[in-house]
Amino acid sequence: MAAEPKHWSSSLGFILATTGAAVGLGNLWRFSFLAGENGGGAFVLIYIACVLLIGMPIMLAELILGRIGGGSAVHSINALIKQTGANPAWKLIGALSVFIPFVGIAYYSVVGGWTVDYAAQGLAGQVASASGNLADKNFNAMLANPLRMLLAHSVFMIGVMMVLIRGVQGGIEALSRLLMPALFIMLAGLMTYALLVGDAAKALDFLFLPDWSAVTGKTVVLAAGQAFFSLAIGVGIMITYGAYVPNSISLGRSVAIIALVDTAVAIMAGLAIFPLVFSQGLDPAGGPGLIFVTLPTAFGQMSGGMVVGAVFFILLFFAAFTTGIGTLEPVVAWMEERRGMSRTRGTLIAGSAAWAIGIAALLSFNVWAKFFPLNAIPGFVGKGVFDVMDFAIASILLPFNGLLIALFTGWVAAQLAHGKLGLTPALERAWIWVLRLLIPFAILLIALWK
């Protein structure tokens, strides 16, 4: 039997797969509650600026590193170090680009399991709640039940592994061609419904009329962090996916499309959520509970809410699932190369190990609720296992790896990328200097700005 091709079959397949990896809970869940907590329109504008000035240049850098390096993140960085004669210390990028997604998928799968649970509730007609108290009780009941969470976590991870075993074209790309159009159609339908039956005027004002008095240093930090989270940069996904891109595909054009679609999905999600929230007089600053508590309350108070709720949580599952696939792929690609494993064996080992670590994360919501493993370290005080993993990855390692990628590409590998980006000479020069100066300054400022 011939080996499954390790490249995208077309530009469309690449864009759908990469967009699928980027579009996830960061767009539909995290973006909405961050916008709700940080003044709406002002946060949205700062987020878009961060996508343009930080997110897109780093995404392009990751993709070109993968295309030139031709393999997993570890292989690609090692190959580029050899080609440029750079300091071997840059190998840290490759190591982080495997470690980050491995730990990331372990706890992301736990949240992915929440979407499995709520999608199942939606299909059973049980997701809509008559009151906020009932919705809150339902969410907390899920978190308090380790077996229920373990089942959902397991279903999510097994699904991810089943897709990855089928390979790049037969698994990742084929599923993305199916789920991404379905996601857009469902989201567009939900957005239209929400604008028609909800408080569209208040939602539009909230999302598009910035209140600059609400902007603080924290707002900027959160918006920049959301750009990293939403575009899946600094994780290793884009380096790995870049290795599968044929030379005939323009990376510059692809990055522009991916960033545009990713941002559009986040805004569409806001337009699907906030009209319903405002129409029921609920709090837009509902925090992480906005999706799992506030929205079920809104669904329970509107006509047809049972059906709308089911569609919404199926949509949320689709988004989480495609990102989960992209997050585990860098680890699988590395195991295939480093350990000489078959794709099936590498996927099963990597996925099973991440699943096991995820159990520790889900137990922090119930059995280990009072276990704070790094309580003696500043910044980790009062954080359970899940919160430790999330803070270490999202707030420390992702920006740090993004900083290393920007510096390595801008100062070491820029010459190798010359003429291979699909950019005009002027844009290519601007991209290099953004990587060399603007992004390092921005990331360091964000890290120091508390």
ABEGO torsion letter per residue (X at the ends): XBBBBBBBABAAAAAAAAAAAABBAAAAAAAAAAAAAAGEAAAAAAAAAAAAAAAAAAAAAAAAAAAAAGBBAAAAAAAAAAAAGBBAAAAAAAAAAAAAAAAAAAAAAAAAAAAAAAAAAAAAGAABBABAAAAAAAAAAAAABAAAAAAAAAAAAAAAAAAAAAEAAAAAAAAAAAAAAAAAAAAAAAAAAAAAABBAAAAAAAAABBBAAABBAAAAAAAAAAAAAAAGBGAGAAAAAAAABBAABBAAAAAAAAAAAAAAAAAAAAAAAAAAAAAAGBBABAEAAAAAAAAAAAAAABBGAAAAAAAAAAAAAAAAAAAAAAAAAAAAAAAAAAAGBBAAAAAAAAAAAAAAAAAAAAAAABAAAABBAAAABBGABGBBAAAAAAAAAAAAAAAAAAAAAAAAAAAAAAAAABGAAGBBAAAAAAAAAAAAAAAAAAAAAAAABX
